[in-house]
Amino acid sequence: MGTVTIVVIFVSLFVLIIHCVETLAYAVRLSGARVRLLASALSLFNIMVIVSRTANMLQQPATGSLIDTAPVENALQVVETQYRIIIGASTIGSS
């Protein structure tokens, strides 16, 4: 079993989407306040937050399964590398 599995790619993509949408949602809210379209900005903000929270709900069980499916040998190193990939995806999504 390799370090980068389908589950790690799946979780990384969802984490990237979550952080990207969260960052953009706050930008939409701020820009809506600046152009005085607050109601539209809040509606768009709420839609984006729902998408982000749905993606978060889908990725959490998959993240938990990484520990359950870790190999017996070098389990800590494999899980550490997998979580570093996920954290890297969250960093890219927040940028």
JOSULHU-V839528 format. One line per field, one symbol per residue. phi: phi as a letter, one per 40 degrees, with the letter a starting at -180 (. if undefined). psi: psi as a letter, one per 40 degrees, with the letter a starting at -180 (. if undefined). burial: 1 if it has 16 or more other C-alpha atoms within 10 Angstrom, else 0. A space follows every 50 residues. Layout:
phi = ???
psi = ???
burial = ???
//
This chain:
phi = .cccbccccdcccccccdcccccccccccccccccgbcccccccdccccc cccccccccccccccccccccccfccccccccccccccccccccc
psi = hidhidddddddddddddddddddddddddddddeffddddddddddddd ddddddddddddddedddeiidhfddddddddddddddddddde.
burial = 00000001011111111111110111011101000001001101100110 010011001000100100011000000110011011001100110
//
